[in-house]
Amino acid sequence: MRYQQALEYLESFQRFGIRLGLKNIRRLLKLLGNPERRLKVIHIGGTNGKGSVGAFLFYILKEAGYKVGLYTSPHLVNFRERIRTNQGLISKKELTKQVFFLKPLITDHRLPITFFEITTAIALKYFAERRVDFAILEVGMGGRLDATNVTKPLVSVITNVDFEHTEHLGKSLKKIAYEKCGIIKKGTPVITAENKKEALRVIENTCRKRKARLFRIGKEILVQSPKSKVQSLNDWPTGQLANWQTFNVQGIYSSYRNLRISLLGKHQLLNAACAIGAVELLQRRFKIGREQMKKGLAKTQWPGRLEIIKLKTVVLDGAHNVAGARALKEAIRDYFTYEKLILVLGILKDKDIKGVTAQIAPLASRIIITKPQTPRAAEPEEIAMVAKKYSGSIVIKERVSQAIEYALSCVTRRDIVLITGSLYTVGEATKAI
């Protein structure tokens, strides 16, 4: 089997769609010798920010000298982004080997596995074989019935709770929070940045029932940060990037001053605080120094999240639900100065098109609507019907690359191009740019 054949085999499982439940993943992991039982896991759930929290933890623990595995989804450009260790992304050779091993097991036992389940199994098996000291696992959807929910973690993080995947998780915050609280295990401490009363009450009650200590951002963990603006990139001296956020944290056990991260947005400060809280809980058993935490935070990179590309002024952000779009809108207003904003927008058809567009479209002087190359993408005409309420200047371009080319032809040195609506859109933009 070659690498491209391995990818095609994995992609073939997309036809089974989303099927929540732990029965099949447990059957497959049992056939693999239960690799998840050999891992020290940090489990991260929530509506938005899961990948960012995972990235912060990955860089901090790596800086502290540990071997770390990070499993996230979806990927931007390369499938191998989903599974990485200190050495980088899982290699083509290793991924092909893993698929070659799993294929006969799935066929012989007629396992009705989904794409996310087989990917999760590969990650767990790979991390166990690499003998990582920590495996950081990002929940795919929900939590209670998510394929990653087969471990007993050292610490669980629930970043926040907002409306998403309501057809699977429920149509109220209470129901969605219940699903996300499925990752809370008996006696395992929990970090959360959620502050909405309805959702927080579910988290608090679940922790109480399962005797899991809860640490909340804004209560047990406090964040302070001065405001700053990001100027047009064309005004910056060559090679000098000013997109640092400096902040202070009063943690569970200690205080930290003059921390720096390169990820922009107030929401990233909350994500960083979640990671700091998780590290403090790990410090009870593992050696992780203050300087290592500080350096790890500063080194953290997480593409596609308010990522600034120094080509005129292009900003990439994978906001794909209302909460993410709201955070993006606030970050654009807080951190950027510009004359006009040109919006490149591509959204998936199973997302809240009206809600996402309502948050972002009012910022734009011109909206260019496009379609990422996935069967899940919404038709540009459908998005345009919503967007015309907010702008009289709407253009449709069938491909993301065409939309970016057109957007760049419209901007002056004082404008910015914002590309958003989906990580699929951002991924294709990354390739094009």
C-alpha positions as a printed NumPy array, in Angstrom:
array([[  0.   ,   0.   ,   0.   ],
       [  1.223,   3.485,  -0.867],
       [  0.517,   6.726,   0.976],
       [ -2.067,   7.973,  -1.536],
       [ -3.866,   4.633,  -1.356],
       [ -3.897,   4.873,   2.44 ],
       [ -5.457,   8.343,   2.241],
       [ -8.071,   7.161,  -0.252],
       [ -8.929,   4.236,   2.034],
       [ -9.381,   6.575,   4.999],
       [-11.459,   9.009,   2.939],
       [-13.729,   6.143,   1.871],
       [-15.089,   6.04 ,   5.429],
       [-16.513,   9.552,   4.999],
       [-19.502,   7.908,   3.321],
       [-20.675,   6.643,   6.726],
       [-21.036,  10.233,   7.93 ],
       [-21.366,  11.036,  11.638],
       [-22.39 ,   8.189,  13.929],
       [-21.91 ,   8.917,  17.607],
       [-21.302,   6.055,  20.032],
       [-18.459,   4.129,  21.668],
       [-19.327,   0.521,  20.79 ],
       [-17.381,   0.275,  17.53 ],
       [-14.32 ,   2.247,  18.623],
       [-14.066,   0.051,  21.709],
       [-14.281,  -3.094,  19.576],
       [-11.52 ,  -1.843,  17.299],
       [ -9.28 ,  -0.729,  20.175],
       [ -9.708,  -4.136,  21.836],
       [ -8.459,  -5.788,  18.639],
       [ -5.452,  -3.437,  18.824],
       [ -4.657,  -4.416,  22.412],
       [ -6.293,  -1.34 ,  23.981],
       [ -3.496,   1.175,  23.331],
       [ -5.53 ,   3.921,  25.053],
       [ -4.9  ,   2.243,  28.414],
       [ -1.17 ,   2.889,  28.067],
       [ -1.555,   6.642,  27.654],
       [ -1.589,   9.591,  30.05 ],
       [ -4.33 ,  11.665,  28.501],
       [ -5.375,  15.3  ,  28.643],
       [ -8.883,  15.46 ,  27.177],
       [-10.201,  18.701,  25.667],
       [-13.85 ,  19.328,  24.815],
       [-15.953,  22.418,  24.166],
       [-17.511,  24.335,  21.305],
       [-14.549,  26.503,  20.277],
       [-10.887,  26.771,  21.212],
       [-10.181,  23.055,  21.713],
       [ -7.361,  22.985,  19.183],
       [ -5.802,  26.162,  20.564],
       [ -5.8  ,  24.807,  24.128],
       [ -4.281,  21.582,  22.806],
       [ -1.586,  23.524,  20.953],
       [ -0.679,  25.563,  24.058],
       [ -0.397,  22.371,  26.114],
       [  1.619,  20.636,  23.395],
       [  4.238,  23.391,  23.251],
       [  4.429,  23.788,  27.041],
       [  4.905,  20.071,  27.713],
       [  7.368,  19.763,  24.847],
       [  9.336,  22.711,  26.266],
       [  9.385,  20.898,  29.625],
       [ 11.179,  17.978,  27.98 ],
       [  8.312,  15.524,  27.622],
       [  7.37 ,  13.421,  24.612],
       [  3.912,  14.606,  23.608],
       [  1.245,  13.457,  21.191],
       [ -1.436,  15.832,  19.89 ],
       [ -4.598,  14.66 ,  18.139],
       [ -6.834,  17.342,  16.591],
       [ -9.453,  17.746,  13.883],
       [-10.087,  18.775,  11.22 ],
       [ -6.879,  19.458,   9.317],
       [ -6.229,  22.581,   7.252],
       [ -4.1  ,  21.366,   4.361],
       [ -2.623,  17.963,   5.154],
       [ -4.377,  15.005,   6.787],
       [ -1.209,  14.299,   8.784],
       [ -1.766,  17.541,  10.744],
       [ -4.298,  15.619,  12.842],
       [ -1.649,  13.416,  14.472],
       [  1.678,  14.84 ,  15.638],
       [  4.448,  14.337,  18.193],
       [  7.627,  16.221,  19.127],
       [  9.116,  14.988,  15.851],
       [  6.376,  16.676,  13.826],
       [  3.415,  15.36 ,  11.852],
       [  2.991,  11.608,  11.544],
       [  5.092,  10.593,   8.545],
       [  3.596,   9.347,   5.283],
       [  5.367,   6.032,   5.808],
       [  4.037,   5.63 ,   9.354],
       [  0.465,   6.573,   8.435],
       [  0.534,   4.113,   5.538],
       [  1.828,   1.395,   7.883],
       [ -0.964,   2.067,  10.383],
       [ -3.669,   1.914,   7.715],
       [ -2.159,  -1.263,   6.232],
       [ -2.359,  -2.878,   9.695],
       [ -5.938,  -1.775,  10.416],
       [ -7.508,  -2.56 ,   7.062],
       [ -7.72 ,  -6.386,   7.411],
       [ -8.948,  -6.095,  11.01 ],
       [-11.823,  -3.872,   9.958],
       [-12.641,  -6.071,   6.962],
       [-12.396,  -9.421,   8.766],
       [-14.524,  -8.288,  11.71 ],
       [-16.928,  -6.294,   9.519],
       [-16.655,  -3.24 ,  11.72 ],
       [-18.948,  -0.369,  10.626],
       [-16.303,   2.216,  11.519],
       [-16.618,   5.93 ,  10.686],
       [-13.842,   8.162,   9.378],
       [-13.333,   9.816,  12.767],
       [-13.279,   6.475,  14.596],
       [-10.56 ,   4.947,  12.417],
       [ -8.539,   8.173,  12.631],
       [ -8.858,   8.165,  16.429],
       [ -7.775,   4.523,  16.603],
       [ -4.703,   5.271,  14.489],
       [ -3.758,   8.201,  16.742],
       [ -4.107,   6.202,  19.967],
       [ -2.153,   3.248,  18.574],
       [  0.578,   5.513,  17.193],
       [  0.966,   7.463,  20.462],
       [  1.164,   4.241,  22.468],
       [  3.814,   2.81 ,  20.136],
       [  5.8  ,   6.037,  20.379],
       [  5.524,   5.831,  24.168],
       [  4.583,   9.473,  24.521],
       [  4.56 ,  10.859,  28.056],
       [  1.296,  12.692,  27.383],
       [ -1.427,  12.314,  24.75 ],
       [ -3.532,  15.441,  24.201],
       [ -6.863,  14.502,  22.637],
       [ -9.312,  16.966,  21.122],
       [-12.963,  15.89 ,  21.138],
       [-14.423,  15.662,  17.65 ],
       [-18.069,  16.354,  18.489],
       [-19.876,  16.623,  21.804],
       [-18.031,  14.417,  24.247],
       [-20.179,  11.732,  25.85 ],
       [-20.405,   9.615,  22.684],
       [-17.301,  10.92 ,  20.917],
       [-14.706,   8.367,  19.808],
       [-12.021,  10.035,  21.963],
       [-14.056,   9.382,  25.111],
       [-12.505,   5.968,  25.771],
       [ -9.8  ,   7.066,  28.201],
       [ -9.397,   7.984,  31.875],
       [ -7.648,  11.369,  31.585],
       [ -5.386,  13.103,  34.063],
       [ -7.317,  16.326,  33.531],
       [-10.307,  17.339,  31.398],
       [-10.906,  20.745,  29.8  ],
       [-14.264,  22.064,  28.605],
       [-13.418,  25.35 ,  26.907],
       [-16.971,  26.645,  26.482],
       [-20.477,  25.632,  25.461],
       [-22.45 ,  27.195,  22.624],
       [-24.859,  26.159,  19.906],
       [-23.368,  23.717,  17.38 ],
       [-24.342,  20.414,  15.774],
       [-27.79 ,  20.801,  17.339],
       [-29.14 ,  17.908,  15.248],
       [-26.757,  15.602,  17.14 ],
       [-26.181,  17.326,  20.498],
       [-29.557,  18.92 ,  21.222],
       [-31.219,  22.249,  20.653],
       [-30.611,  23.82 ,  24.071],
       [-27.455,  24.878,  25.878],
       [-28.406,  22.528,  28.695],
       [-28.508,  19.5  ,  26.384],
       [-25.305,  20.475,  24.579],
       [-23.539,  20.989,  27.925],
       [-24.75 ,  17.557,  29.055],
       [-23.107,  15.944,  26.03 ],
       [-19.856,  17.847,  26.531],
       [-19.805,  16.911,  30.23 ],
       [-19.561,  13.283,  29.169],
       [-15.769,  13.645,  29.218],
       [-15.81 ,  14.427,  32.952],
       [-14.649,  11.308,  34.786],
       [-14.956,  10.403,  38.459],
       [-12.267,  12.145,  40.5  ],
       [-10.644,  13.807,  37.467],
       [-10.19 ,  17.607,  37.778],
       [-11.844,  19.87 ,  35.22 ],
       [-10.912,  23.289,  33.805],
       [-13.532,  25.437,  32.052],
       [-13.814,  28.953,  30.647],
       [-17.607,  28.692,  30.334],
       [-19.54 ,  31.433,  32.139],
       [-23.112,  31.237,  30.812],
       [-25.33 ,  30.277,  33.748],
       [-27.347,  27.566,  31.991],
       [-24.302,  25.703,  30.68 ],
       [-22.107,  26.33 ,  33.729],
       [-24.762,  24.906,  36.033],
       [-24.633,  21.609,  34.104],
       [-20.833,  21.506,  34.352],
       [-20.893,  22.297,  38.072],
       [-23.569,  19.686,  38.816],
       [-21.745,  17.015,  36.798],
       [-18.476,  17.722,  38.624],
       [-20.274,  17.547,  41.967],
       [-21.875,  14.179,  41.143],
       [-18.59 ,  12.714,  39.882],
       [-16.483,  14.197,  42.685],
       [-14.376,  16.05 ,  40.117],
       [-12.823,  19.348,  41.257],
       [-13.798,  22.237,  38.995],
       [-11.582,  25.228,  38.256],
       [-13.217,  28.114,  36.372],
       [-11.593,  30.876,  34.358],
       [-12.853,  34.08 ,  35.967],
       [-13.159,  32.475,  39.412],
       [-10.311,  30.209,  40.51 ],
       [ -8.157,  31.364,  37.562],
       [ -7.999,  35.066,  36.627],
       [ -6.705,  36.72 ,  33.453],
       [ -5.597,  40.325,  32.978],
       [ -4.571,  41.865,  29.661],
       [ -4.015,  45.378,  28.309],
       [ -5.638,  46.322,  25.015],
       [ -3.522,  46.833,  21.925],
       [ -4.142,  47.349,  18.222],
       [ -2.524,  45.586,  15.274],
       [ -1.661,  48.124,  12.6  ],
       [ -1.793,  47.428,   8.88 ],
       [  1.058,  45.033,   8.117],
       [  2.314,  47.381,   5.445],
       [  3.196,  49.849,   8.204],
       [  5.391,  47.364,  10.051],
       [  9.165,  47.295,   9.506],
       [ 10.224,  44.285,   7.452],
       [ 10.533,  41.192,   9.627],
       [  8.973,  42.765,  12.701],
       [  5.641,  41.193,  13.623],
       [  3.752,  43.04 ,  16.339],
       [  1.017,  40.469,  16.86 ],
       [  1.915,  39.545,  20.445],
       [ -0.537,  39.555,  23.327],
       [  0.972,  40.153,  26.752],
       [ -1.074,  39.162,  29.782],
       [ -0.993,  38.121,  33.435],
       [ -2.646,  35.113,  35.055],
       [ -3.517,  34.419,  38.66 ],
       [ -3.548,  30.632,  38.528],
       [ -4.763,  27.935,  40.882],
       [ -1.536,  27.866,  42.867],
       [  0.702,  30.642,  41.475],
       [  0.64 ,  33.956,  39.634],
       [  2.328,  34.547,  36.279],
       [  3.255,  37.953,  34.85 ],
       [  4.21 ,  39.161,  31.385],
       [  3.181,  35.989,  29.583],
       [  3.194,  36.289,  25.795],
       [  1.307,  34.502,  23.031],
       [  1.256,  35.18 ,  19.304],
       [ -2.336,  34.015,  18.871],
       [ -4.653,  37.024,  18.706],
       [ -8.048,  37.605,  20.3  ],
       [ -9.389,  37.777,  23.84 ],
       [-10.676,  34.235,  23.4  ],
       [ -7.074,  33.037,  23.005],
       [ -6.239,  34.495,  26.426],
       [ -9.008,  32.307,  27.868],
       [ -7.663,  29.316,  25.943],
       [ -4.153,  29.994,  27.247],
       [ -5.544,  30.283,  30.787],
       [ -7.237,  26.877,  30.393],
       [ -3.88 ,  25.399,  29.364],
       [ -2.118,  27.057,  32.31 ],
       [ -4.715,  25.661,  34.713],
       [ -4.292,  22.177,  33.271],
       [ -0.501,  22.427,  33.569],
       [ -0.787,  23.53 ,  37.201],
       [ -2.816,  20.412,  37.947],
       [ -0.215,  18.272,  36.185],
       [  2.553,  19.917,  38.23 ],
       [  1.353,  18.014,  41.271],
       [  2.81 ,  14.857,  39.686],
       [  5.128,  16.043,  36.919],
       [  7.986,  18.524,  36.761],
       [  7.039,  21.533,  34.636],
       [  8.853,  24.781,  35.408],
       [  7.522,  28.339,  35.235],
       [ 10.012,  29.343,  32.545],
       [  9.152,  26.265,  30.521],
       [  5.483,  27.24 ,  30.697],
       [  6.288,  30.805,  29.651],
       [  8.502,  29.728,  26.735],
       [  5.989,  27.103,  25.607],
       [  3.188,  29.668,  25.473],
       [  5.363,  32.086,  23.494],
       [  6.359,  29.393,  20.982],
       [  2.806,  28.18 ,  20.346],
       [  1.659,  28.326,  16.742],
       [ -1.799,  27.348,  15.55 ],
       [ -2.436,  28.206,  11.881],
       [ -5.806,  29.351,  10.606],
       [ -6.903,  31.076,  13.817],
       [ -6.657,  34.842,  13.356],
       [ -3.517,  34.082,  11.384],
       [ -1.945,  37.102,   9.71 ],
       [ -0.36 ,  36.577,   6.31 ],
       [  2.136,  39.267,   5.313],
       [  0.869,  39.604,   1.743],
       [ -0.822,  42.968,   1.722],
       [ -2.906,  42.292,   4.866],
       [ -4.672,  38.928,   4.879],
       [ -6.24 ,  37.423,   7.983],
       [ -7.265,  33.762,   8.121],
       [ -9.689,  32.426,  10.723],
       [-11.645,  29.182,  10.721],
       [-14.718,  30.545,  12.548],
       [-17.493,  28.15 ,  11.553],
       [-20.204,  28.681,  14.162],
       [-21.897,  31.675,  15.743],
       [-19.714,  31.71 ,  18.866],
       [-16.534,  31.536,  16.8  ],
       [-17.761,  34.235,  14.422],
       [-18.667,  36.468,  17.373],
       [-15.184,  36.032,  18.857],
       [-13.647,  36.803,  15.465],
       [-15.756,  39.971,  15.084],
       [-14.665,  41.193,  18.517],
       [-11.015,  40.416,  17.773],
       [-11.107,  42.299,  14.464],
       [-12.564,  45.338,  16.222],
       [-10.145,  45.12 ,  19.168],
       [ -6.869,  44.352,  17.42 ],
       [ -6.978,  45.751,  13.872],
       [ -7.097,  49.189,  12.278],
       [ -8.111,  49.46 ,   8.616],
       [-10.07 ,  51.56 ,   6.148],
       [-12.001,  48.784,   4.41 ],
       [-12.447,  45.088,   5.146],
       [-12.886,  42.735,   2.187],
       [-14.577,  39.538,   3.349],
       [-14.011,  36.165,   1.661],
       [-16.692,  33.831,   3.006],
       [-17.232,  30.096,   2.501],
       [-19.458,  28.122,   4.894],
       [-20.541,  24.483,   5.153],
       [-24.203,  23.712,   4.534],
       [-24.663,  21.973,   7.899],
       [-23.639,  25.145,   9.78 ],
       [-25.721,  28.137,  10.907],
       [-25.251,  30.205,   7.749],
       [-27.55 ,  33.001,   8.905],
       [-25.94 ,  33.212,  12.344],
       [-22.324,  33.193,  11.127],
       [-23.022,  35.698,   8.353],
       [-24.878,  38.033,  10.729],
       [-21.801,  38.28 ,  12.963],
       [-19.161,  38.87 ,  10.274],
       [-20.85 ,  40.473,   7.256],
       [-21.561,  43.886,   8.87 ],
       [-17.795,  44.472,   9.157],
       [-17.273,  44.214,   5.406],
       [-17.203,  46.85 ,   2.676],
       [-17.335,  44.07 ,   0.087],
       [-18.216,  40.377,   0.42 ],
       [-16.792,  37.716,  -1.867],
       [-18.639,  34.44 ,  -1.429],
       [-16.995,  31.176,  -2.392],
       [-17.189,  27.414,  -1.972],
       [-14.488,  25.099,  -0.542],
       [-14.071,  21.825,  -2.417],
       [-16.046,  19.518,  -0.16 ],
       [-19.516,  17.967,  -0.591],
       [-20.446,  19.608,   2.716],
       [-20.001,  23.146,   1.332],
       [-23.003,  25.445,   1.047],
       [-23.786,  26.86 ,  -2.381],
       [-22.548,  30.46 ,  -2.71 ],
       [-25.987,  31.578,  -3.901],
       [-27.506,  30.401,  -0.612],
       [-24.988,  32.42 ,   1.409],
       [-25.486,  35.421,  -0.892],
       [-29.214,  35.464,  -0.116],
       [-28.315,  35.998,   3.532],
       [-25.356,  38.326,   2.975],
       [-27.256,  40.805,   0.781],
       [-29.023,  41.999,   3.919],
       [-25.68 ,  43.407,   5.126],
       [-23.954,  44.563,   1.945],
       [-24.793,  45.901,  -1.483],
       [-21.434,  44.763,  -2.825],
       [-21.477,  40.975,  -3.172],
       [-19.442,  38.912,  -5.636],
       [-19.528,  35.13 ,  -6.114],
       [-16.393,  33.177,  -7.046],
       [-16.72 ,  29.415,  -7.387],
       [-13.263,  28.563,  -6.061],
       [-11.449,  29.845,  -2.988],
       [ -8.314,  30.594,  -5.021],
       [-10.358,  32.755,  -7.407],
       [-11.975,  34.575,  -4.492],
       [ -8.586,  35.384,  -2.955],
       [ -7.152,  36.592,  -6.265],
       [-10.131,  38.904,  -6.71 ],
       [ -9.997,  40.125,  -3.087],
       [ -6.313,  41.034,  -3.352],
       [ -7.02 ,  43.006,  -6.518],
       [ -9.511,  45.147,  -4.558],
       [ -7.47 ,  46.17 ,  -1.528],
       [ -5.237,  49.147,  -0.88 ],
       [ -2.394,  49.241,   1.639],
       [ -4.809,  50.418,   4.355],
       [ -7.357,  47.603,   3.88 ],
       [ -7.495,  44.012,   5.103],
       [ -8.807,  40.808,   3.564],
       [-10.552,  38.474,   6.018],
       [-10.962,  34.848,   4.911],
       [-13.316,  32.85 ,   7.129],
       [-16.473,  30.728,   7.511],
       [-14.879,  27.294,   7.674],
       [-11.54 ,  25.581,   8.295],
       [-12.041,  24.02 ,   4.863],
       [-12.111,  27.513,   3.34 ],
       [ -9.061,  28.557,   5.351],
       [ -7.214,  25.376,   4.386],
       [ -7.716,  26.026,   0.689],
       [ -6.744,  29.662,   1.204],
       [ -3.516,  28.541,   2.872],
       [ -2.695,  26.425,  -0.189],
       [ -3.539,  29.237,  -2.579],
       [ -1.525,  31.862,  -0.728]])
